[in-house]
Amino acid sequence: MNLKLLKKENHRRLEKSWRGKSKYGPLGRWWYGSTQWSKVAPAALGTGVVAEVMDDDCGC
């Protein structure tokens, strides 16, 4: 089941080189092979953790 529509070139380069262009490395595979929401989730989580650490109200 595909969650993301890809251009043919990007799809092919996730697994192997295509038309003289090399296979994507780990970062390229993550960027082109992941859905948008999965790219935003780690940043959102990190932002929430930083906000919680910086919060002066202990909540104890």
Contacts in CASP RR format, 6 or more apart in sequence:
PFRMAT RR
TARGET T0000
AUTHOR 0000-0000-0000
METHOD contacts of the structure
MODEL  1
MNLKLLKKENHRRLEKSWRGKSKYGPLGRWWYGSTQWSKVAPAALGTGVV
AEVMDDDCGC
3 35 0 8 1.000
4 33 0 8 1.000
4 34 0 8 1.000
4 35 0 8 1.000
4 36 0 8 1.000
6 14 0 8 1.000
6 32 0 8 1.000
6 33 0 8 1.000
9 18 0 8 1.000
9 19 0 8 1.000
9 21 0 8 1.000
10 32 0 8 1.000
10 33 0 8 1.000
12 18 0 8 1.000
13 21 0 8 1.000
13 22 0 8 1.000
13 23 0 8 1.000
13 24 0 8 1.000
13 32 0 8 1.000
14 23 0 8 1.000
14 24 0 8 1.000
14 29 0 8 1.000
14 32 0 8 1.000
14 33 0 8 1.000
15 23 0 8 1.000
16 23 0 8 1.000
17 23 0 8 1.000
24 31 0 8 1.000
24 32 0 8 1.000
30 39 0 8 1.000
31 39 0 8 1.000
END
